[in-house]
Amino acid sequence: KLDLRDNMFGVEAGVALSNAISVFANLTEVYLSYLNLEDEGAIALANALKESAPSLEVLEMAGNDITVDAVPALVACIAVKQFLTKLNLAENELKDEGAILIAKVLEDGHDQLNEVDLSTNSIRRAGARCLAQSVVSKPGLKLLNINGNFISDEGVDEVKKMFKSSPDVLGPMDENDPEGEDYDEEAEEESADNEEQLEFKLKGLDIKHDA
């Protein structure tokens, strides 16, 4: 295990840590939440973990001001971690685009997953729907936490309907704000329209990864 949570490390420390982490090939649990990594530190660590820790089971990078710019690196890392049981990226700024890309990579395999946390990430209806669809049929799933986002009431109803046969698996939605700070109906519709475009982007990532 590597647990460095709740330290004022910052970007440079994250990059330095990425240079050292590959030495520890037997890592199964990595807790890197609340370290002020930002995109640069998160990308460096995701790239390092992708090439090491083949048996990684827990990846936590909550509260690091991570945006969609870091998602391609995170997705490439997650794609090769088929033993992953817990993924926690809460309290970042992944928004719909990041959530959809992460949902797409979780669709294939990842049958060991039992907890996915993308709460408080400014996610709206399209991102929530994709996340729910990607994990609802995982055999061991115990929790999907997408609380504290900007999901419309219709979106919340859609997600709850997907989990109607296992309502306990869907975490509470009581802190969701359908009129969040960046919510507007046009953006909601545009985000839904962008799902196909994002799938195409993910295929592009896969091509790069294969190369």
C-alpha positions in Angstrom: 0.0 0.0 0.0 1.0 3.6 -0.6 -1.1 6.1 1.4 -0.1 9.8 1.2 -3.5 11.3 1.6 -4.0 14.9 2.9 -0.7 16.5 2.3 0.2 19.8 0.7 2.5 18.3 -1.8 1.6 20.1 -5.0 2.4 19.5 -8.6 6.2 19.2 -8.4 6.0 16.6 -5.6 3.5 14.6 -7.7 5.9 14.6 -10.7 8.8 13.5 -8.4 6.7 10.8 -6.9 5.8 9.5 -10.4 9.5 9.0 -11.0 9.8 6.8 -7.9 6.5 4.9 -7.9 7.5 2.6 -10.8 10.0 0.9 -8.5 7.2 -0.6 -6.4 5.8 -3.2 -8.8 3.8 -5.0 -6.1 1.6 -2.1 -5.2 -2.1 -3.0 -4.9 -3.5 0.0 -3.2 -2.6 3.7 -4.0 -4.1 6.5 -2.0 -3.2 9.9 -3.5 -6.2 12.1 -2.5 -6.0 15.7 -1.5 -2.3 16.3 -2.5 -2.9 19.4 -4.8 -1.6 17.3 -7.8 -3.6 19.3 -10.4 -3.5 18.0 -14.0 0.3 17.9 -14.4 0.9 15.8 -11.3 -2.1 13.5 -11.9 -1.0 12.9 -15.5 2.6 12.0 -14.4 1.4 9.6 -11.8 -1.2 8.0 -14.1 1.5 7.5 -16.7 3.8 5.9 -14.2 1.1 3.6 -12.7 0.1 2.5 -16.2 3.6 1.0 -16.7 3.8 -0.5 -13.2 1.6 -2.1 -10.4 -0.1 -4.7 -12.7 -2.2 -5.9 -9.8 -3.5 -2.5 -8.7 -6.8 -2.9 -6.9 -7.4 0.5 -5.3 -6.8 3.9 -7.0 -7.8 7.1 -5.1 -7.0 10.5 -6.5 -9.9 12.6 -5.0 -9.7 16.3 -4.4 -6.7 17.2 -6.6 -8.2 19.8 -9.0 -8.0 17.3 -11.8 -9.8 18.4 -15.1 -10.7 16.7 -18.3 -7.2 17.5 -19.6 -5.8 14.7 -17.4 -8.5 12.2 -18.3 -6.7 10.6 -21.3 -3.8 9.6 -19.1 -6.2 8.4 -16.4 -8.2 6.4 -18.9 -5.0 4.7 -20.4 -4.0 3.7 -16.8 -7.4 2.4 -15.8 -7.7 0.4 -19.1 -4.9 -1.9 -18.1 -5.8 -2.2 -14.4 -8.3 -5.1 -14.7 -8.0 -6.1 -11.0 -9.3 -2.7 -9.9 -11.9 -3.0 -7.2 -12.1 0.7 -6.1 -11.8 3.9 -8.1 -12.2 7.2 -6.3 -11.9 10.4 -8.3 -14.3 12.5 -6.2 -14.1 16.3 -5.7 -12.3 17.1 -8.9 -13.5 18.9 -12.1 -14.0 16.1 -14.5 -17.4 17.3 -15.7 -19.4 15.4 -18.3 -16.6 14.9 -20.8 -14.3 13.3 -18.3 -17.1 11.2 -16.7 -18.1 9.8 -20.1 -14.6 8.9 -21.1 -14.0 7.1 -17.7 -17.4 5.4 -18.1 -16.5 4.1 -21.5 -13.2 2.6 -20.3 -14.9 0.9 -17.4 -17.4 -0.8 -19.7 -14.9 -3.4 -20.9 -13.8 -6.0 -18.3 -13.2 -4.6 -14.9 -15.4 -7.3 -13.4 -13.7 -6.9 -10.0 -15.1 -3.4 -9.5 -17.1 -2.9 -6.3 -16.8 0.9 -5.7 -16.7 3.9 -8.1 -16.8 7.4 -6.7 -17.1 10.4 -9.0 -19.1 12.6 -6.5 -18.7 16.4 -6.7 -17.3 16.6 -10.2 -19.8 19.1 -11.9 -21.3 16.1 -13.8 -24.7 16.6 -15.4 -27.2 14.2 -16.9 -25.2 12.8 -19.8 -22.2 11.9 -17.6 -24.3 10.4 -14.9 -26.2 8.3 -17.3 -23.0 6.9 -19.0 -21.4 6.1 -15.6 -24.5 4.3 -14.4 -24.8 2.3 -17.7 -21.1 1.3 -17.5 -21.1 -0.2 -14.0 -24.7 -1.3 -13.3 -24.1 -4.8 -14.5 -20.7 -5.4 -12.7 -21.2 -8.5 -10.7 -19.6 -7.3 -7.5 -20.6 -3.6 -7.5 -21.5 -2.4 -4.1 -21.4 1.4 -4.6 -21.7 4.0 -7.3 -21.4 7.5 -5.8 -22.3 10.4 -8.0 -23.7 12.6 -5.3 -23.0 16.3 -5.2 -23.1 16.9 -9.0 -25.3 19.0 -11.2 -27.6 16.2 -12.6 -31.1 17.3 -13.7 -34.1 15.8 -12.0 -34.8 13.7 -15.1 -31.2 12.5 -15.0 -31.6 11.4 -11.4 -34.8 9.5 -12.3 -33.0 7.8 -15.2 -30.1 6.6 -13.1 -32.4 5.4 -10.3 -34.4 3.4 -12.8 -31.2 1.7 -14.0 -30.6 0.6 -10.5 -34.2 -0.4 -9.7 -33.2 -4.0 -9.1 -30.3 -3.0 -6.8 -31.2 0.3 -5.3 -28.7 -0.1 -2.4 -25.8 0.0 -4.8 -26.6 3.6 -5.9 -25.3 6.0 -3.3 -27.5 8.8 -2.0 -28.3 11.7 -4.4 -29.4 14.1 -1.7 -26.6 16.6 -2.4 -27.2 16.7 -6.1 -27.9 20.3 -7.4 -29.9 20.2 -10.7 -29.3 24.0 -10.9 -25.6 23.9 -10.2 -23.3 26.9 -10.9 -22.7 26.0 -14.5 -26.0 24.4 -15.3 -28.1 25.5 -18.3 -30.4 23.6 -20.5 -28.5 24.3 -23.7 -25.3 23.0 -22.2 -27.2 19.9 -21.0 -28.5 19.2 -24.5 -25.2 19.9 -26.1 -23.5 17.5 -23.6 -26.0 14.8 -24.5 -25.3 15.4 -28.2 -21.6 15.1 -27.6 -21.7 11.5 -26.3 -21.1 10.0 -29.8 -18.2 12.5 -30.4 -16.7 11.5 -27.0 -16.9 7.8 -27.9 -15.0 8.6 -31.1 -12.4 10.4 -29.0 -12.0 7.3 -26.8 -11.4 5.1 -29.8 -8.7 7.5 -30.8 -7.1 7.1 -27.4 -7.3 3.3 -27.8 -5.4 3.6 -31.1 -2.7 5.6 -29.4 -2.5 3.1 -26.6 -2.2 0.2 -29.0 0.5 2.0 -30.9 
